[in-house]
Amino acid sequence: MNIIETREGEVLVVAVSGRIDSTTSKQLEDVLPERVQVTPRVLLDMSDVQYVSSAGLRVLLKAAKIARGTGHGLVLTGLLPQVLEVFQVIGFDSLFRIAGDRGEGMGVLGV
């Protein structure tokens, strides 16, 4: 898994590629919750994520809880159909703000 962080104006874009599974989820856990804690607007670009395991979902849920607790914005973008299906089956689509692409995600974040 690769994680690339960039800034687009007031938004921190965290682009993840590869698989988020039990082997790689720690790498995301070392980055995402802290960024959501200190950054008012985070866009998580998952357009290059082919698979998310339960370990990866746990990390994402942790980040969502931090965002809610701090009043910060977290938007997930670019979920591939197989990843979006997992989110829908387990009800995570109601826990996260999900946008089709970066542009839509920026709009959701109010930018």
Contact map, one row per residue, 1 for C-alpha under 8 A:
111000000000000111110001000000000000000000000000000000000000000000000000000000000000000000000000000000000000000
111100000000000111000000000000000000000000000000000000000000000000000000000000000000000000000000000000000000000
111110000000011110000000000100000000000000000000000000000000000000000000000000000000000000000000000000000000000
011111000000011100000000000000000000000000000000000000000000000000000000000000000000000000000000000000000000000
001111100001111000000000000000000000000000000000000000000000000000000000000000000000000000000000000000000000000
000111110001110000000000000000000000000000000000000000000000000000000000000000000000000000000000000000000000000
000011111111100000000000000000000000000000000000000000000000000000000000000000000000000000000000000000000000000
000001111111100000000000000000000000000000000000000000000000000000000000000000000000000000000000000000000000000
000000111111000000000000000000000000000000000000000000000000000000000000000000000000000000000000000000000000000
000000111111000000000000000000000000000010000000000000000000000000000000000000000000000000000000000000000000001
000000111111100000000000000000000000000111100000000000000000000000000000000000000000000000000000000000000100000
000011111111110000000000000000000000001011100000000000000000000000000000000000000000000000000000000000000000000
000011110011111000000000000000000000000001111000000000000000000000000000000000000000000000000000000000000000000
001111000001111100000000000000010000000001111000000000000000000000000000000000000000000000000000000000000000000
001110000000111110000000000000000000000000011100000000000000000000000000000000000000000000000000000000000000000
111100000000011111000000000000000000000000011111100000000000000000000000000000000000000000000000000000000000000
111000000000001111100000000000000000000000000111110000000000000000000000000000000000000000000000000000000000000
110000000000000111110000000000000000000000000001111000000000000000000000000000000000000000000000000000000000000
100000000000000011111001000000000000000000000000111100000000000000000000000000000000000000000000000000000000000
100000000000000001111111100100000000000000000000101110110000000000000000000000000000000000000000000000000000000
000000000000000000111111100000000000000000000000001111110000000000000000000000000000000000000000000000000000000
000000000000000000011111110000000000000000000000000011110000000000000000000000000000000000000000000000000000000
000000000000000000011111110000000000000000000000000000000000000000000000000000000000000000000000000000000000000
100000000000000000111111111100000000000000000000000000000000000000000000000000000000000000000000000000000000000
000000000000000000011111111110000000000000000000000000110010000000000000000000000000000000000000000000000000000
000000000000000000000111111111000000000000000000000000000000000000000000000000000000000000000000000000000000000
000000000000000000000001111111100000000000000000000000000000000000000000000000000000000000000000000000000000000
001000000000000000010001111111110000000000000000000000000010000000000000000000000000000000000000000000000000000
000000000000000000000000111111111000000000000000000000000010000000000000000000000000000000000000000000000000000
000000000000000000000000011111111100000000000000000000000000000000000000000000000000000000000000000000000000000
000000000000000000000000001111111110000000000000000000000000000000000000000000000000000000000000000000000000000
000000000000010000000000000111111111000000000000000000000000001000000000000000000000000000000000000000000000000
000000000000000000000000000011111111100000000000000000000010011001000000000000000000000000000000000000000000000
000000000000000000000000000001111111110000000000000000000000000000000000000000000000000000000000000000000000000
000000000000000000000000000000111111111001000000000000000000000000000000000000000000000000000000000000000000000
000000000000000000000000000000011111111111000000000000000000001001100001110000000000000000000000000000000000000
000000000000000000000000000000001111111100000000000000000000000001100101000000000000000000000000000000000000000
000000000000000000000000000000000111111100000000000000000000000000000000000000000000000000000000000000000000000
000000000001000000000000000000000011111111000000000000000000000000000001000000000000000000000000000000000000000
000000000010000000000000000000000001111111000000000000000000000000000011100000000000000000000000000000000000000
000000000111000000000000000000000001001111100000000000000000000000000001110000000000000000000000000000000000100
000000000011110000000000000000000011001111110000000000000000000000000000111000000000000000000000000000000000000
000000000011110000000000000000000000000011111000000000000000000000000000011110000000000000000000000001001100000
000000000000111100000000000000000000000001111100000000000000000000000000011110000000000000000000000000000000000
000000000000111100000000000000000000000000111111000000000000000000000000000111100000000000000000000011000000000
000000000000001110000000000000000000000000011111100000000000000000000000000111110000000000000000000000000000000
000000000000000110000000000000000000000000001111100000000000000000000000000011110000000000000000000000000000000
000000000000000111000000000000000000000000001111110000000000000000000000000001010000000000000000000000000000000
000000000000000111110000000000000000000000000111111100000000000000000000000000110010000000000000000000000000000
000000000000000011100000000000000000000000000001111100000000000000000000000000010110000000000000000000000000000
000000000000000001111000000000000000000000000000111110000000000000000000000000000110000000000000000000000000000
000000000000000000111000000000000000000000000000111111111000000000000000000000000010000000000000000000000000000
000000000000000000011100000000000000000000000000001111111000000000000000000000000000000000000000000000000000000
000000000000000000001100000000000000000000000000000111111100000000000000000000000000000000000000000000000000000
000000000000000000011100100000000000000000000000000111111110000000000000000000000000000000000000000000000000000
000000000000000000011100100000000000000000000000000111111111000000000000000000000000000000000000000000000000000
000000000000000000000000000000000000000000000000000111111111100000000000000000000000000000000000000000000000000
000000000000000000000000000000000000000000000000000001111111110000000000000000000000000000000000000000000000000
000000000000000000000000100110001000000000000000000000111111111000000000000000000000000000000000000000000000000
000000000000000000000000000000000000000000000000000000011111111100000000000000000000000000000000000000000000000
000000000000000000000000000000000000000000000000000000001111111110000000000000000000000000000000000000000000000
000000000000000000000000000000001000000000000000000000000111111111000000000000000000000000000000000000000000000
000000000000000000000000000000011001000000000000000000000011111111100000000000000000000000000000000000000000000
000000000000000000000000000000000000000000000000000000000001111111110000010000000000000000000011000000000000000
000000000000000000000000000000000000000000000000000000000000111111111000000000000000000000000000000000000000000
000000000000000000000000000000001001100000000000000000000000011111111100000000000000000000000000000000000000000
000000000000000000000000000000000001100000000000000000000000001111111111110000000000000000000000000000000000000
000000000000000000000000000000000000000000000000000000000000000111111111100000000000000000000000000000000000000
000000000000000000000000000000000000000000000000000000000000000011111111000000000000000000000000000000000000000
000000000000000000000000000000000000100000000000000000000000000001111111000000000000000000000000000000000000000
000000000000000000000000000000000000000100000000000000000000000000111111100000000000000000000000000000000000000
000000000000000000000000000000000001101110000000000000000000000000111111110000000000000000000000000000000000000
000000000000000000000000000000000001000111000000000000000000000000110011111000000000000000000000000000000000100
000000000000000000000000000000000001000011110000000000000000000100100001111100000000000000000001100000000000100
000000000000000000000000000000000000000001110000000000000000000000000000111110000000000000000001111000001001100
000000000000000000000000000000000000000000111100000000000000000000000000011111100000000000000001111000001000000
000000000000000000000000000000000000000000111110000000000000000000000000001111100000000000000000011111001000000
000000000000000000000000000000000000000000001111000000000000000000000000000111110000000000000000001111000000000
000000000000000000000000000000000000000000001110100000000000000000000000000111111011000000000000000100000000000
000000000000000000000000000000000000000000000111110000000000000000000000000001111111000000000000000000000000000
000000000000000000000000000000000000000000000000000000000000000000000000000000111111100000000000000000000000000
000000000000000000000000000000000000000000000000011000000000000000000000000000011111110000000000000000000000000
000000000000000000000000000000000000000000000000111100000000000000000000000000111111111000000000000000000000000
000000000000000000000000000000000000000000000000000000000000000000000000000000111111111100001000000000000000000
000000000000000000000000000000000000000000000000000000000000000000000000000000001111111110000000000000000000000
000000000000000000000000000000000000000000000000000000000000000000000000000000000111111111000000000000000000000
000000000000000000000000000000000000000000000000000000000000000000000000000000000011111111111000000000000000000
000000000000000000000000000000000000000000000000000000000000000000000000000000000001111111111000000000000000000
000000000000000000000000000000000000000000000000000000000000000000000000000000000000111111110000000000000000000
000000000000000000000000000000000000000000000000000000000000000000000000000000000000011111110000000000000000000
000000000000000000000000000000000000000000000000000000000000000000000000000000000000001111111110000000000000000
000000000000000000000000000000000000000000000000000000000000000000000000000000000000001111111111000000000000000
000000000000000000000000000000000000000000000000000000000000000000000000000000000001001100111111110000000000000
000000000000000000000000000000000000000000000000000000000000000000000000000000000000000000111111100000000000000
000000000000000000000000000000000000000000000000000000000000000100000000000000000000000000111111100000000000000
000000000000000000000000000000000000000000000000000000000000000100000000011100000000000000011111110000000000000
000000000000000000000000000000000000000000000000000000000000000000000000011100000000000000001111111000000001000
000000000000000000000000000000000000000000000000000000000000000000000000001110000000000000001001111100001000000
000000000000000000000000000000000000000000000000000000000000000000000000001111000000000000000000111111011001000
000000000000000000000000000000000000000000000000000000000000000000000000000011100000000000000000011111011000000
000000000000000000000000000000000000000000001000000000000000000000000000000011000000000000000000001111111000000
000000000000000000000000000000000000000000101000000000000000000000000000000011000000000000000000001111111100000
000000000000000000000000000000000000000000000000000000000000000000000000000000000000000000000000000011111110000
000000000000000000000000000000000000000000000000000000000000000000000000000000000000000000000000001111111111000
000000000000000000000000000000000000000000100000000000000000000000000000001110000000000000000000011111111111100
000000000010000000000000000000000000000000100000000000000000000000000000000000000000000000000000000001111111111
000000000000000000000000000000000000000000000000000000000000000000000000000000000000000000000000000000111111111
000000000000000000000000000000000000000000000000000000000000000000000000001000000000000000000000101000011111111
000000000000000000000000000000000000000010000000000000000000000000000000111000000000000000000000000000001111111
000000000000000000000000000000000000000000000000000000000000000000000000000000000000000000000000000000000111111
000000000100000000000000000000000000000000000000000000000000000000000000000000000000000000000000000000000111111
